[in-house]
Amino acid sequence: MKSAKWLAALPVAAFFSGGWLSSVAPTFVLGMPFLMVWNVSWLVLTSLIMVVIDRAEGDIDAPSPSSSSTGDAR
């Protein structure tokens, strides 16, 4: 599923748009500055997005189960 790799552009766009968004957003959210809340939330969301991309790709480097190795790999 190659379309999942495009999800990696979303955190980049979010981090760059945070400064612009902070000019129109409230000053404090949950007692913290808006930009801090924005960056910390996208830090967590970036990890989740990378998990989604990894699960969508599958294990590319794993050998296929049909190929059997009979010799020594040295």
PyMOL commands that set and color helices and strands:
alter all, ss='L'
color gray80, all
select helices_A, chain A and resi 2-22+34-57
alter helices_A, ss='H'
color red, helices_A
select strands_A, chain A and resi 28-29+32-33
alter strands_A, ss='S'
color yellow, strands_A
deselect
rebuild
show_as cartoon
